């Protein structure tokens, strides 16, 4: 892997809910603080929603680490099939062996177990991930559990984590009794460009590296890829692929071309493509400079953070390696270019051929029209031309 190559201690962009990489800023810091405060205050029902890959599970891992080890924690990776399965699962996690599957008696046994925990100064927290998959039957079961109280104290605390569909379910009129019982609601959104850079830099630093392994052009490409915002999971995927791409090409710096190539695999390359073309045009201005002394062509010069690619780099007869500057890794030669391997910067030059051809055809058509008009009017060429100009 690329960890040793980039002097990293661990992989920085693994999509696993590792609390070590928790981004304790903005929405995530706020949500963590509010949830922790709500749990300490003994509030019963807490809900966290957000789009796919927005970091809900990682946030829950931080909540688990903040939750006292003296308390009882019950974790469910996904909701059960129905409310009765939920009650039986919680009962077994509390060390109970229900003698019946009758809901009333199971809830009674759960209450007695919770009273014992409470009397010893402890609490019980149930965390259910993927809660957007819950049926109305399970939501009603959670409402019943939330009703378990001793005086003003909740005997059980429940944290639900789910995608935005969970809020759509809760917002229905028939779910009003459930919605009224929510003590804390946190909604995670997407990161903007500034936060994405902070997030990526944070993960690289936690892994033992330095953010400079991403060139300025790479940061710009990341911003374009997530123009409408990004979530941690997809950001991690793109950065991991970009680092791996640079590693395979033996480059010490990730540039826009590496991000673009990585983005193609996850459907994020459209916006970056136009940026790559713009880089190529700007680069071409330095590749073929106008010289006042002679018409000799200078050797191509690479700009900072920019690699030079042949336009037809997939061609079989292309024997041109990329030219990168010192910031982007290696400096290689580009002695041989295939007949079809034009630089992107020459696109504008090639594009002038068609307009010029059309202009010549138009002029030819005009001359022929004047000739035939004068011939049909039986006029001398020059008087006929003056007549047309005067008209």
C-alpha positions in Angstrom: 0.0 0.0 0.0 0.9 3.7 -0.2 1.3 4.3 3.6 5.1 3.7 3.7 5.5 5.5 0.3 3.9 8.7 1.7 5.4 8.3 5.2 2.0 7.5 6.8 1.6 5.4 9.9 -1.8 4.1 9.0 -4.3 4.3 6.1 -5.9 7.8 6.4 -9.1 7.2 4.4 -10.5 3.8 5.4 -14.3 3.9 5.5 -14.6 2.4 8.9 -16.2 4.2 12.0 -12.9 4.7 13.8 -13.2 7.2 16.7 -9.5 8.1 16.2 -10.4 9.9 13.0 -13.5 11.6 14.4 -13.7 15.2 12.9 -14.6 17.0 16.1 -15.6 20.3 14.4 -18.7 22.1 13.2 -21.8 19.9 12.9 -20.0 16.9 14.4 -18.7 18.7 17.4 -22.1 20.3 18.0 -23.9 17.0 17.7 -21.5 15.2 19.9 -21.8 17.8 22.7 -25.6 18.0 22.6 -26.0 14.3 22.6 -23.5 13.8 25.4 -25.2 16.5 27.4 -28.6 15.0 26.8 -27.4 11.6 28.0 -25.9 13.1 31.1 -29.2 14.9 31.8 -31.1 11.6 31.5 -33.2 12.4 28.5 -34.9 9.4 26.9 -35.2 9.5 23.1 -32.4 11.0 20.9 -32.4 11.0 17.1 -29.5 11.7 14.6 -30.3 11.8 10.8 -28.2 12.6 7.8 -27.4 11.4 4.2 -25.6 8.2 3.4 -22.0 8.3 4.6 -22.4 11.5 6.6 -20.6 10.0 9.7 -23.5 9.0 11.9 -22.0 5.7 12.9 -18.6 7.3 13.6 -20.4 9.8 15.8 -22.2 7.0 17.6 -18.8 5.4 18.3 -17.7 8.7 20.0 -20.9 8.7 22.0 -20.1 5.2 23.1 -16.6 6.2 24.2 -18.1 9.2 26.1 -20.6 6.9 27.8 -19.5 5.7 31.2 -18.2 2.1 31.3 -20.2 1.6 34.5 -23.4 1.9 32.5 -25.2 -0.7 30.4 -24.7 -0.2 26.6 -26.8 -2.1 24.1 -25.8 -1.8 20.4 -27.9 -2.9 17.4 -26.3 -2.6 13.9 -29.8 -2.6 12.4 -33.4 -2.7 13.7 -35.1 -6.0 14.3 -38.1 -7.3 12.3 -40.8 -6.2 14.8 -41.3 -4.7 18.2 -41.5 -8.1 20.0 -38.0 -9.0 18.6 -36.8 -5.7 19.9 -38.1 -6.4 23.4 -36.7 -9.9 23.5 -33.2 -8.7 22.3 -33.0 -6.0 25.0 -34.2 -8.5 27.6 -31.4 -11.0 26.7 -28.8 -8.2 26.6 -29.9 -7.3 30.2 -29.3 -10.9 31.2 -32.9 -12.0 31.3 -34.4 -15.3 30.2 -38.1 -14.4 29.4 -40.4 -17.4 30.2 -42.9 -16.1 27.8 -43.1 -14.1 24.6 -46.1 -12.1 25.8 -45.3 -8.5 25.3 -46.7 -7.3 28.6 -44.6 -9.7 30.7 -41.4 -9.1 28.7 -41.7 -5.3 29.2 -42.4 -5.9 32.9 -39.2 -8.0 33.2 -37.2 -5.3 31.3 -38.5 -2.6 33.7 -37.5 -4.6 36.7 -34.0 -5.1 35.3 -33.7 -1.3 34.5 -34.9 -0.4 38.1 -32.0 -2.5 39.5 -29.5 -0.8 37.2 -30.9 2.6 38.2 -30.8 1.8 41.9 -27.1 1.0 41.6 -26.4 4.4 40.0 -26.2 3.2 36.5 -28.0 3.8 33.2 -29.0 1.9 30.1 -28.4 3.2 26.6 -29.7 1.4 23.5 -28.2 2.6 20.2 -29.9 1.4 17.0 -28.2 2.1 13.7 -30.0 2.1 10.2 -33.1 3.3 12.0 -34.7 4.5 8.7 -35.4 0.9 8.0 -37.8 0.7 11.0 -41.4 -0.2 10.6 -44.2 1.7 12.3 -44.5 -1.4 14.6 -40.9 -1.0 15.9 -41.3 2.8 16.3 -44.4 2.2 18.4 -42.3 -0.3 20.5 -39.6 2.3 21.0 -42.3 4.7 22.2 -43.4 2.1 24.8 -39.9 1.7 26.0 -39.5 5.4 26.3 -42.4 5.5 28.7 -40.5 3.4 31.2 -39.9 5.8 34.0 -39.4 6.0 37.8 -40.6 9.3 39.0 -39.1 11.9 36.6 -36.2 9.7 35.6 -36.1 7.8 32.4 -35.1 4.1 33.0 -33.8 3.6 29.5 -32.2 6.0 26.9 -32.5 5.3 23.2 -30.4 6.8 20.4 -31.6 6.3 16.8 -29.3 6.8 13.8 -30.7 6.8 10.4 -30.8 8.4 6.9 -33.1 11.3 6.1 -36.0 8.9 5.4 -36.3 8.4 9.1 -37.5 12.0 9.5 -40.0 11.5 6.7 -41.5 8.6 8.6 -41.6 10.5 11.9 -43.1 13.6 10.2 -46.3 11.8 9.3 -49.4 12.7 11.3 -49.9 9.2 12.7 -46.4 9.4 14.2 -47.1 12.6 16.2 -47.1 10.8 19.5 -43.6 9.4 18.7 -42.3 12.8 17.5 -43.4 14.6 20.6 -41.2 12.2 22.7 -38.0 13.1 20.9 -35.8 15.0 23.4 -32.8 15.7 21.1 -32.7 15.8 17.3 -29.5 16.3 15.4 -29.3 16.5 11.6 -25.9 16.1 9.8 -25.4 17.7 6.4 -22.7 17.8 3.7 -19.4 19.6 4.1 -18.6 22.7 2.0 -15.2 23.3 0.3 -13.5 24.8 3.3 -14.6 22.0 5.6 -13.6 19.4 3.1 -10.0 20.7 3.1 -10.0 20.8 6.9 -11.4 17.3 7.0 -8.9 15.8 4.6 -6.0 17.5 6.3 -7.2 16.3 9.7 -7.2 12.7 8.5 -3.8 12.9 6.9 -2.3 14.4 10.0 -3.9 11.8 12.3 -2.3 9.2 10.0 1.1 10.8 10.6 1.4 12.7 7.3 1.2 16.3 6.1 -1.4 17.9 3.9 1.2 19.1 1.4 1.1 15.7 -0.3 -1.9 17.2 -2.1 -0.9 19.9 -4.5 -2.9 23.1 -4.9 -4.4 21.7 -8.2 -5.5 18.6 -6.3 -7.4 20.7 -3.7 -9.1 22.6 -6.5 -10.1 19.3 -8.1 -11.5 18.1 -4.9 -13.6 21.3 -4.5 -15.0 20.8 -8.0 -15.8 17.2 -7.4 -17.8 18.2 -4.4 -19.2 21.4 -5.7 -22.6 20.7 -4.1 -21.1 19.4 -0.9 -19.6 16.1 0.2 -20.0 13.5 2.9 -17.1 11.8 4.7 -17.6 8.4 3.1 -17.4 9.6 -0.5 -14.6 12.1 0.3 -12.6 9.2 1.9 -13.1 7.1 -1.2 -11.9 9.8 -3.6 -8.9 10.7 -1.5 -7.9 7.1 -1.0 -8.1 6.4 -4.8 -6.1 9.6 -5.5 -3.3 8.6 -3.2 -3.2 5.2 -4.7 -3.1 6.6 -8.2 -0.2 8.8 -7.4 1.6 5.9 -5.7 1.2 3.7 -8.7 2.8 6.4 -10.9 5.7 6.9 -8.4 4.8 10.5 -7.7 5.4 12.1 -4.3 2.6 14.7 -4.7 -1.0 14.1 -5.7 -2.1 16.6 -8.4 -5.4 17.3 -10.3 -4.7 14.6 -12.8 -4.6 11.9 -10.1 -7.8 13.2 -8.5 -9.5 13.2 -12.0 -8.4 9.7 -12.7 -9.6 8.5 -9.3 -12.9 10.4 -9.7 -13.7 8.6 -12.9 -14.2 5.4 -10.9 -16.9 6.9 -8.7 -18.7 9.1 -11.1 -17.3 12.5 -10.0 -15.1 13.4 -12.9 -17.4 15.7 -15.0 -16.6 19.0 -13.3 -12.9 18.1 -12.9 -12.6 17.3 -16.6 -13.2 21.0 -17.5 -10.7 22.1 -15.0 -8.1 19.7 -16.5 -8.7 21.2 -19.9 -8.3 24.6 -18.5 -5.0 23.6 -16.9 -3.9 22.2 -20.3 -4.6 25.4 -22.1 -2.8 27.5 -19.5 0.1 25.0 -19.6 0.2 25.2 -23.4 0.9 29.0 -23.2 4.3 28.1 -21.6 5.0 25.1 -23.8 5.2 27.0 -27.1 6.2 30.6 -26.2 6.6 33.4 -28.8 10.3 34.3 -29.3 11.4 37.6 -30.6 14.8 36.5 -31.7 14.1 33.4 -33.7 11.4 30.9 -34.5 12.9 28.0 -32.6 10.6 26.2 -30.3 11.7 25.9 -26.7 11.5 22.8 -24.7 8.1 22.5 -22.9 8.1 23.9 -19.4 5.9 22.5 -16.7 3.9 24.8 -14.4 3.7 24.3 -10.7 1.3 21.5 -9.6 0.5 20.7 -13.3 1.3 17.6 -15.3 1.4 17.5 -19.0 -0.5 14.8 -20.8 -0.8 13.9 -24.5 -4.4 14.4 -25.7 -4.5 10.9 -27.2 -2.7 9.2 -24.3 -4.5 5.9 -24.8 -3.0 5.5 -28.3 -0.9 2.3 -28.8 1.9 4.1 -30.6 2.2 6.9 -28.0 5.6 6.7 -26.3 5.2 9.8 -24.2 5.5 9.8 -20.5 4.0 12.5 -18.4 6.1 15.5 -17.5 5.6 16.6 -13.9 7.3 19.4 -11.9 9.3 18.8 -8.8 6.2 19.3 -6.6 4.3 16.5 -8.3 6.9 13.8 -8.0 9.1 12.7 -10.9 10.6 14.6 -13.8 10.5 12.4 -16.9 11.3 13.0 -20.6 8.9 13.3 -23.4 11.1 12.7 -26.4 8.7 10.7 -28.5 5.1 11.6 -29.4 2.8 9.6 -31.7 1.5 11.1 -34.8 -1.9 11.4 -33.2 -0.6 12.3 -29.7 -1.4 16.1 -29.7 -1.1 18.1 -26.6 -4.4 19.4 -25.2 -3.1 22.9 -25.6 -3.2 22.5 -29.4 -7.0 22.0 -29.4 -7.6 25.7 -30.0 -5.1 25.7 -33.0 -6.8 22.7 -34.6 -10.2 24.3 -34.0 -9.4 27.3 -36.2 -9.2 25.2 -39.4 -13.0 24.8 -39.8 -13.9 28.5 -39.3 -11.2 29.5 -41.8 -12.4 27.0 -44.4 -16.0 28.2 -44.0 -14.9 31.8 -44.5 -13.1 30.9 -47.7 -16.1 29.1 -49.0 -18.3 32.1 -48.2 -16.0 34.4 -50.1 -16.0 32.1 -53.1 -19.8 31.9 -53.2 -20.0 35.7 -53.0 -17.6 36.2 -56.0 -19.5 33.6 -58.1 -22.8 35.3 -57.3 -21.5 38.7 -58.4 -20.1 37.1 -61.6 -23.4 35.4 -62.6 -25.5 38.5 -61.8 -23.4 40.7 -64.0 -23.4 38.2 -66.8 -27.2 37.9 -66.7 -27.7 41.7 -66.7 -25.3 41.9 -69.7 -23.4 44.7 -67.9 -19.7 45.4 -68.0 -17.9 43.9 -64.9 -16.8 47.2 -63.3 -20.0 49.2 -63.8 -22.0 46.2 -62.5 -19.8 46.0 -59.4 -20.2 49.7 -58.8 -23.9 49.3 -59.1 -24.0 46.5 -56.6 -21.9 48.5 -54.1 -24.2 51.5 -54.6 -27.2 49.3 -53.9 
